[in-house]
């Protein structure tokens, strides 16, 4: 017996260290160790990039939380805060055009994202089945729309002929489907094991059950990423509202923000306070910008972990 009583067979063997959650992955054998100067240079470059991104956001947020006196003393944008006040946000969210525009943007984003995801998932799943009816022709038609478009005037005439002008559907239907998102979903669906689909079909499952019970649970990553893409697109959209809507009460938040920044007009309910010196127009503008950026900034970290699996896997292997 080579093993001594009371000792384990693996005792004395060196164990391979696994990288921790925050530790760097092991380097390939052909890649040399970075020098201290190189590491310092990377740290400085990343720090400057973060500063270039965060500093404008800091100015916007700080200016929106300052009084009119502080903004006048700073001569405009405030870098170093002198106290905090939420008067601008209270006035914006206390009723009037800005609050109504925010509700319109939320409604359009939620309804539009659900509708776009439903159409995109169904289309991508159908195109991922090679034996589906008209598979090649539909795929080529979708690809052609990525390179050729009808233009603004024919699109406007179509929307007008359908009676969608001055309706909320004009903010959803003209940009409801993205061919790029459909192709990403299709590539991800095609990577799902065919054995799972075949076994479910042998057990008597139809296409709808296969889609919702097998394909969709395995595609949570790509569905989360594409949903974020659609949601950000609807939330940030302003062009459709500017050409299809004439009623100011139906305008989304982005169009109201453009009006404030360009000083074309002031939201209803704020003109008197601005004229009397109770509010600073610059603080109102910065507060509206913060409200417009807040949903994207809150949702992005929760979907960030799905980007690598949802986008790169479908794009590279598809």
C-alpha positions as a Markdown table, in Angstrom:
| # | Residue | x | y | z |
|---|---|---|---|---|
| 1 | Unk | 0.0 | 0.0 | 0.0 |
| 2 | Unk | 1.5 | 3.3 | -1.0 |
| 3 | Unk | -1.0 | 5.4 | 0.9 |
| 4 | Unk | -0.4 | 5.9 | 4.6 |
| 5 | Unk | -3.2 | 5.2 | 7.1 |
| 6 | Unk | -4.9 | 8.5 | 8.1 |
| 7 | Unk | -3.9 | 10.4 | 5.0 |
| 8 | Unk | -6.0 | 11.2 | 1.9 |
| 9 | Unk | -5.0 | 10.1 | -1.6 |
| 10 | Unk | -5.0 | 13.8 | -2.8 |
| 11 | Unk | -2.9 | 15.0 | 0.1 |
| 12 | Unk | 0.3 | 16.7 | -0.9 |
| 13 | Unk | -1.0 | 17.6 | -4.4 |
| 14 | Unk | -1.1 | 21.2 | -5.5 |
| 15 | Unk | -4.6 | 22.5 | -6.2 |
| 16 | Unk | -5.2 | 24.8 | -9.0 |
| 17 | Unk | -6.3 | 28.3 | -7.9 |
| 18 | Unk | -9.5 | 29.4 | -9.3 |
| 19 | Unk | -10.0 | 33.1 | -10.1 |
| 20 | Unk | -12.3 | 34.9 | -7.7 |
| 21 | Unk | -15.2 | 37.0 | -8.7 |
| 22 | Unk | -13.2 | 40.2 | -8.8 |
| 23 | Unk | -9.8 | 38.7 | -9.8 |
| 24 | Unk | -8.4 | 38.9 | -13.3 |
| 25 | Unk | -8.7 | 35.7 | -15.4 |
| 26 | Unk | -5.5 | 33.7 | -16.0 |
| 27 | Unk | -3.3 | 34.9 | -18.7 |
| 28 | Unk | -2.4 | 32.7 | -21.7 |
| 29 | Unk | 1.2 | 31.3 | -21.6 |
| 30 | Unk | 2.2 | 33.4 | -24.7 |
| 31 | Unk | 1.1 | 36.7 | -23.2 |
| 32 | Unk | 3.7 | 38.4 | -21.0 |
| 33 | Unk | 3.0 | 40.0 | -17.7 |
| 34 | Unk | 2.1 | 43.8 | -18.0 |
| 35 | Unk | 4.6 | 46.2 | -16.6 |
| 36 | Unk | 3.8 | 48.7 | -13.8 |
| 37 | Unk | 3.9 | 51.6 | -16.3 |
| 38 | Unk | 1.4 | 49.8 | -18.5 |
| 39 | Unk | -1.0 | 49.1 | -15.7 |
| 40 | Unk | -0.6 | 52.7 | -14.5 |
| 41 | Unk | -1.3 | 54.0 | -18.0 |
| 42 | Unk | -4.4 | 51.9 | -18.3 |
| 43 | Unk | -5.7 | 53.1 | -15.0 |
| 44 | Unk | -5.1 | 56.7 | -15.9 |
| 45 | Unk | -6.8 | 56.3 | -19.3 |
| 46 | Unk | -9.8 | 54.6 | -17.7 |
| 47 | Unk | -10.0 | 57.2 | -15.0 |
| 48 | Unk | -10.0 | 60.0 | -17.6 |
| 49 | Unk | -12.7 | 58.3 | -19.7 |
| 50 | Unk | -14.9 | 57.9 | -16.6 |
| 51 | Unk | -14.3 | 61.5 | -15.7 |
| 52 | Unk | -15.3 | 62.6 | -19.1 |
| 53 | Unk | -18.5 | 60.7 | -18.9 |
| 54 | Unk | -19.4 | 61.4 | -15.2 |
| 55 | Unk | -18.4 | 65.1 | -15.0 |
| 56 | Unk | -21.2 | 66.4 | -17.4 |
| 57 | Unk | -23.7 | 64.2 | -15.5 |
| 58 | Unk | -22.5 | 65.7 | -12.3 |
| 59 | Unk | -23.0 | 69.3 | -13.6 |
| 60 | Unk | -26.5 | 68.5 | -14.8 |
| 61 | Unk | -27.6 | 66.9 | -11.5 |
| 62 | Unk | -26.0 | 69.5 | -9.3 |
| 63 | Unk | -27.5 | 72.4 | -11.3 |
| 64 | Unk | -31.0 | 70.9 | -11.1 |
| 65 | Unk | -30.7 | 70.9 | -7.3 |
| 66 | Unk | -29.6 | 74.5 | -6.8 |
| 67 | Unk | -31.5 | 77.7 | -6.1 |
| 68 | Unk | -31.8 | 80.6 | -8.6 |
| 69 | Unk | -29.4 | 82.6 | -6.5 |
| 70 | Unk | -26.7 | 80.0 | -6.6 |
| 71 | Unk | -27.1 | 79.6 | -10.3 |
| 72 | Unk | -26.9 | 83.3 | -10.9 |
| 73 | Unk | -23.8 | 83.6 | -8.7 |
| 74 | Unk | -22.1 | 80.8 | -10.7 |
| 75 | Unk | -23.0 | 82.5 | -14.0 |
| 76 | Unk | -24.9 | 79.4 | -15.3 |
| 77 | Unk | -24.0 | 75.8 | -14.7 |
| 78 | Unk | -22.9 | 74.9 | -11.1 |
| 79 | Unk | -20.0 | 72.6 | -10.4 |
| 80 | Unk | -19.7 | 72.9 | -6.6 |
| 81 | Unk | -23.1 | 72.7 | -4.9 |
| 82 | Unk | -24.2 | 75.1 | -2.2 |
| 83 | Unk | -27.0 | 73.3 | -0.5 |
| 84 | Unk | -29.7 | 71.2 | -2.1 |
| 85 | Unk | -33.2 | 72.0 | -3.0 |
| 86 | Unk | -35.8 | 70.0 | -4.8 |
| 87 | Unk | -38.0 | 72.9 | -5.9 |
| 88 | Unk | -37.5 | 72.3 | -9.6 |
| 89 | Unk | -38.5 | 68.6 | -9.3 |
| 90 | Unk | -41.5 | 69.4 | -7.1 |
| 91 | Unk | -42.8 | 71.9 | -9.6 |
| 92 | Unk | -42.2 | 69.6 | -12.6 |
| 93 | Unk | -43.9 | 66.6 | -10.9 |
| 94 | Unk | -46.7 | 68.6 | -9.3 |
| 95 | Unk | -48.8 | 68.6 | -12.4 |
| 96 | Unk | -48.9 | 70.3 | -15.7 |
| 97 | Unk | -47.3 | 69.6 | -19.1 |
| 98 | Unk | -44.1 | 67.9 | -17.9 |
| 99 | Unk | -45.9 | 65.4 | -15.7 |
| 100 | Unk | -48.4 | 64.6 | -18.5 |
| 101 | Unk | -45.5 | 64.2 | -20.9 |
| 102 | Unk | -43.7 | 61.9 | -18.6 |
| 103 | Unk | -46.8 | 59.7 | -18.3 |
| 104 | Unk | -47.2 | 59.7 | -22.1 |
| 105 | Unk | -43.5 | 58.6 | -22.5 |
| 106 | Unk | -44.0 | 55.8 | -19.9 |
| 107 | Unk | -47.2 | 54.5 | -21.5 |
| 108 | Unk | -45.7 | 54.6 | -25.0 |
| 109 | Unk | -42.5 | 52.9 | -23.8 |
| 110 | Unk | -44.3 | 50.1 | -22.0 |
| 111 | Unk | -46.9 | 49.4 | -24.7 |
| 112 | Unk | -44.5 | 49.8 | -27.5 |
| 113 | Unk | -41.9 | 47.5 | -26.0 |
| 114 | Unk | -44.4 | 44.8 | -25.4 |
| 115 | Unk | -45.8 | 45.1 | -28.9 |
| 116 | Unk | -42.3 | 45.2 | -30.5 |
| 117 | Unk | -41.1 | 42.2 | -28.5 |
| 118 | Unk | -44.2 | 40.1 | -29.4 |
| 119 | Unk | -43.8 | 40.8 | -33.1 |
| 120 | Unk | -40.0 | 40.3 | -33.1 |
| 121 | Unk | -40.1 | 37.1 | -31.1 |
| 122 | Unk | -42.8 | 35.5 | -33.3 |
| 123 | Unk | -41.0 | 36.6 | -36.5 |
| 124 | Unk | -37.6 | 35.4 | -35.3 |
| 125 | Unk | -38.9 | 32.1 | -34.1 |
| 126 | Unk | -40.6 | 31.5 | -37.5 |
| 127 | Unk | -37.5 | 32.4 | -39.4 |
| 128 | Unk | -35.4 | 30.1 | -37.1 |
| 129 | Unk | -37.3 | 27.1 | -38.4 |
| 130 | Unk | -35.8 | 26.3 | -41.8 |
| 131 | Unk | -38.9 | 24.5 | -43.0 |
| 132 | Unk | -41.4 | 27.3 | -42.3 |
| 133 | Unk | -43.6 | 28.7 | -45.0 |
| 134 | Unk | -41.9 | 31.3 | -47.1 |
| 135 | Unk | -38.8 | 31.2 | -44.9 |
| 136 | Unk | -36.2 | 32.4 | -47.5 |
| 137 | Unk | -38.4 | 35.0 | -49.2 |
| 138 | Unk | -39.4 | 36.6 | -45.9 |
| 139 | Unk | -35.8 | 36.6 | -44.7 |
| 140 | Unk | -34.6 | 38.3 | -47.9 |
| 141 | Unk | -37.4 | 40.9 | -47.7 |
| 142 | Unk | -36.4 | 41.8 | -44.1 |
| 143 | Unk | -32.8 | 42.0 | -45.1 |
| 144 | Unk | -33.7 | 44.3 | -48.0 |
| 145 | Unk | -35.4 | 46.8 | -45.7 |
| 146 | Unk | -32.1 | 47.3 | -43.8 |
| 147 | Unk | -30.5 | 48.8 | -46.9 |
| 148 | Unk | -33.4 | 50.4 | -48.8 |
| 149 | Unk | -36.1 | 52.6 | -47.3 |
| 150 | Unk | -39.2 | 54.4 | -48.7 |
| 151 | Unk | -38.2 | 57.8 | -47.2 |
| 152 | Unk | -39.9 | 60.3 | -44.9 |
| 153 | Unk | -42.6 | 61.6 | -47.3 |
| 154 | Unk | -44.0 | 58.1 | -48.3 |
| 155 | Unk | -44.0 | 57.1 | -44.7 |
| 156 | Unk | -45.8 | 60.2 | -43.6 |
| 157 | Unk | -48.4 | 59.7 | -46.4 |
| 158 | Unk | -48.9 | 56.1 | -45.3 |
| 159 | Unk | -49.4 | 57.1 | -41.6 |
| 160 | Unk | -51.8 | 59.9 | -42.7 |
| 161 | Unk | -53.8 | 57.5 | -44.9 |
| 162 | Unk | -54.2 | 55.0 | -42.1 |
| 163 | Unk | -55.6 | 57.8 | -39.9 |
| 164 | Unk | -52.8 | 57.5 | -37.3 |
| 165 | Unk | -51.9 | 61.2 | -37.1 |
| 166 | Unk | -52.6 | 62.8 | -33.8 |
| 167 | Unk | -52.8 | 59.4 | -32.2 |
| 168 | Unk | -50.5 | 57.6 | -29.8 |
| 169 | Unk | -50.2 | 54.7 | -32.3 |
| 170 | Unk | -48.2 | 57.0 | -34.5 |
| 171 | Unk | -45.5 | 56.9 | -31.9 |
| 172 | Unk | -45.4 | 53.1 | -31.9 |
| 173 | Unk | -46.3 | 51.5 | -35.2 |
| 174 | Unk | -43.9 | 53.4 | -37.6 |
| 175 | Unk | -40.8 | 52.2 | -35.6 |
| 176 | Unk | -42.3 | 49.0 | -34.0 |
| 177 | Unk | -40.0 | 46.5 | -35.5 |
| 178 | Unk | -36.2 | 46.5 | -35.9 |
| 179 | Unk | -34.8 | 44.0 | -38.4 |
| 180 | Unk | -31.5 | 43.9 | -36.6 |
| 181 | Unk | -33.2 | 42.8 | -33.4 |
| 182 | Unk | -35.1 | 40.1 | -35.2 |
| 183 | Unk | -31.9 | 38.8 | -36.7 |
| 184 | Unk | -30.2 | 38.7 | -33.3 |
| 185 | Unk | -33.2 | 36.8 | -31.8 |
| 186 | Unk | -33.2 | 34.4 | -34.8 |
| 187 | Unk | -29.5 | 33.6 | -34.4 |
| 188 | Unk | -30.0 | 32.9 | -30.7 |
| 189 | Unk | -33.1 | 30.7 | -31.4 |
| 190 | Unk | -31.1 | 28.7 | -34.0 |
| 191 | Unk | -28.4 | 27.9 | -31.4 |
| 192 | Unk | -30.9 | 26.1 | -29.1 |
| 193 | Unk | -30.5 | 22.4 | -29.1 |
| 194 | Unk | -32.7 | 20.8 | -31.8 |
| 195 | Unk | -32.9 | 17.6 | -29.7 |
| 196 | Unk | -35.0 | 19.5 | -27.1 |
| 197 | Unk | -37.4 | 20.8 | -29.7 |
| 198 | Unk | -37.7 | 17.3 | -31.4 |
| 199 | Unk | -38.3 | 15.6 | -28.0 |
| 200 | Unk | -41.0 | 18.1 | -27.2 |
| 201 | Unk | -42.6 | 17.6 | -30.6 |
| 202 | Unk | -42.6 | 13.8 | -30.1 |
| 203 | Unk | -44.4 | 14.3 | -26.8 |
| 204 | Unk | -47.1 | 16.1 | -28.6 |
| 205 | Unk | -46.2 | 19.7 | -28.0 |
| 206 | Unk | -47.2 | 22.2 | -30.7 |
| 207 | Unk | -45.2 | 25.2 | -31.9 |
| 208 | Unk | -46.8 | 27.6 | -29.4 |
| 209 | Unk | -46.0 | 25.3 | -26.4 |
| 210 | Unk | -42.4 | 24.8 | -27.7 |
| 211 | Unk | -41.9 | 28.5 | -28.0 |
| 212 | Unk | -43.2 | 29.5 | -24.6 |
| 213 | Unk | -42.2 | 26.4 | -22.6 |
| 214 | Unk | -38.8 | 25.7 | -24.1 |
| 215 | Unk | -37.4 | 28.4 | -26.3 |
| 216 | Unk | -38.3 | 31.5 | -24.3 |
| 217 | Unk | -37.0 | 30.2 | -20.9 |
| 218 | Unk | -33.7 | 29.4 | -22.6 |
| 219 | Unk | -33.6 | 32.8 | -24.2 |
| 220 | Unk | -34.0 | 35.1 | -21.2 |
| 221 | Unk | -30.7 | 36.8 | -21.8 |
| 222 | Unk | -31.3 | 37.9 | -25.4 |
| 223 | Unk | -34.9 | 38.8 | -24.6 |
| 224 | Unk | -33.8 | 41.1 | -21.8 |
| 225 | Unk | -31.2 | 42.8 | -24.0 |
| 226 | Unk | -33.6 | 43.3 | -27.0 |
| 227 | Unk | -36.3 | 44.5 | -24.6 |
| 228 | Unk | -33.9 | 47.1 | -23.3 |
| 229 | Unk | -33.0 | 48.2 | -26.8 |
| 230 | Unk | -36.7 | 48.7 | -27.7 |
| 231 | Unk | -37.4 | 50.5 | -24.4 |
| 232 | Unk | -34.5 | 52.9 | -24.8 |
| 233 | Unk | -35.6 | 53.6 | -28.4 |
| 234 | Unk | -39.2 | 54.4 | -27.4 |
| 235 | Unk | -38.2 | 56.4 | -24.4 |
| 236 | Unk | -35.7 | 58.5 | -26.4 |
| 237 | Unk | -37.8 | 58.9 | -29.5 |
| 238 | Unk | -38.9 | 62.4 | -30.4 |
| 239 | Unk | -38.9 | 62.6 | -34.2 |
| 240 | Unk | -42.2 | 60.7 | -34.7 |
| 241 | Unk | -44.0 | 63.0 | -32.3 |
| 242 | Unk | -42.6 | 66.1 | -33.9 |
| 243 | Unk | -44.1 | 65.2 | -37.4 |
| 244 | Unk | -47.2 | 63.1 | -36.5 |
| 245 | Unk | -48.6 | 65.1 | -33.5 |
| 246 | Unk | -49.9 | 68.6 | -33.4 |
| 247 | Unk | -51.5 | 68.5 | -30.0 |
| 248 | Unk | -49.1 | 69.7 | -27.3 |
| 249 | Unk | -50.9 | 67.7 | -24.6 |
| 250 | Unk | -49.9 | 64.5 | -26.4 |
| 251 | Unk | -46.2 | 65.3 | -26.6 |
| 252 | Unk | -43.8 | 62.9 | -24.9 |
| 253 | Unk | -41.2 | 64.0 | -22.4 |
| 254 | Unk | -38.4 | 64.2 | -25.0 |
| 255 | Unk | -40.2 | 66.8 | -27.1 |
| 256 | Unk | -41.0 | 68.9 | -24.0 |
| 257 | Unk | -37.3 | 68.7 | -23.1 |
| 258 | Unk | -36.4 | 70.0 | -26.5 |
| 259 | Unk | -38.8 | 72.9 | -26.2 |
| 260 | Unk | -37.3 | 73.8 | -22.8 |
| 261 | Unk | -33.7 | 73.6 | -24.0 |
| 262 | Unk | -34.4 | 75.6 | -27.1 |
| 263 | Unk | -36.5 | 78.0 | -25.0 |
| 264 | Unk | -39.3 | 77.9 | -27.5 |
| 265 | Unk | -42.0 | 77.8 | -24.8 |
| 266 | Unk | -42.3 | 77.1 | -21.2 |
| 267 | Unk | -44.5 | 74.3 | -19.7 |
| 268 | Unk | -47.9 | 75.3 | -18.4 |
| 269 | Unk | -47.8 | 76.2 | -14.7 |
| 270 | Unk | -44.1 | 77.3 | -14.6 |
| 271 | Unk | -44.1 | 80.5 | -16.5 |
| 272 | Unk | -45.4 | 82.6 | -13.5 |
| 273 | Unk | -42.8 | 81.1 | -11.1 |
| 274 | Unk | -39.9 | 81.7 | -13.6 |
| 275 | Unk | -41.0 | 85.2 | -14.3 |
| 276 | Unk | -41.3 | 86.1 | -10.6 |
| 277 | Unk | -37.8 | 84.7 | -9.9 |
| 278 | Unk | -38.9 | 81.7 | -7.8 |
| 279 | Unk | -37.4 | 79.3 | -10.2 |
| 280 | Unk | -34.4 | 79.3 | -12.5 |
| 281 | Unk | -35.1 | 78.3 | -16.2 |
| 282 | Unk | -31.7 | 76.6 | -16.2 |
| 283 | Unk | -32.6 | 74.5 | -13.2 |
| 284 | Unk | -35.9 | 73.4 | -14.8 |
| 285 | Unk | -34.0 | 72.4 | -18.0 |
| 286 | Unk | -31.5 | 70.3 | -16.0 |
| 287 | Unk | -34.2 | 68.7 | -14.0 |
| 288 | Unk | -36.1 | 67.6 | -17.1 |
| 289 | Unk | -32.8 | 66.1 | -18.5 |
| 290 | Unk | -32.4 | 64.2 | -15.3 |
| 291 | Unk | -35.9 | 62.9 | -15.5 |
| 292 | Unk | -35.3 | 61.8 | -19.1 |
| 293 | Unk | -32.1 | 60.0 | -18.2 |
| 294 | Unk | -33.3 | 58.4 | -15.0 |
| 295 | Unk | -35.2 | 55.3 | -16.3 |
| 296 | Unk | -32.3 | 54.3 | -18.6 |
| 297 | Unk | -29.8 | 54.7 | -15.8 |
| 298 | Unk | -31.9 | 52.6 | -13.5 |
| 299 | Unk | -32.6 | 49.7 | -15.9 |
| 300 | Unk | -29.3 | 49.4 | -17.6 |
| 301 | Unk | -27.4 | 47.8 | -14.6 |
| 302 | Unk | -30.0 | 45.1 | -14.3 |
| 303 | Unk | -29.6 | 44.1 | -17.9 |
| 304 | Unk | -25.9 | 44.6 | -18.1 |
| 305 | Unk | -25.1 | 41.0 | -17.1 |
| 306 | Unk | -27.1 | 39.7 | -20.0 |
| 307 | Unk | -25.2 | 41.6 | -22.7 |
| 308 | Unk | -22.4 | 39.2 | -23.3 |
| 309 | Unk | -24.6 | 36.1 | -23.4 |
| 310 | Unk | -27.5 | 37.7 | -25.2 |
| 311 | Unk | -25.7 | 39.6 | -27.9 |
| 312 | Unk | -22.3 | 38.0 | -28.5 |
| 313 | Unk | -23.5 | 34.4 | -28.4 |
| 314 | Unk | -26.2 | 35.0 | -30.9 |
| 315 | Unk | -24.1 | 37.2 | -33.1 |
| 316 | Unk | -20.9 | 35.0 | -33.2 |
| 317 | Unk | -22.4 | 31.5 | -33.4 |
| 318 | Unk | -25.3 | 32.5 | -35.5 |
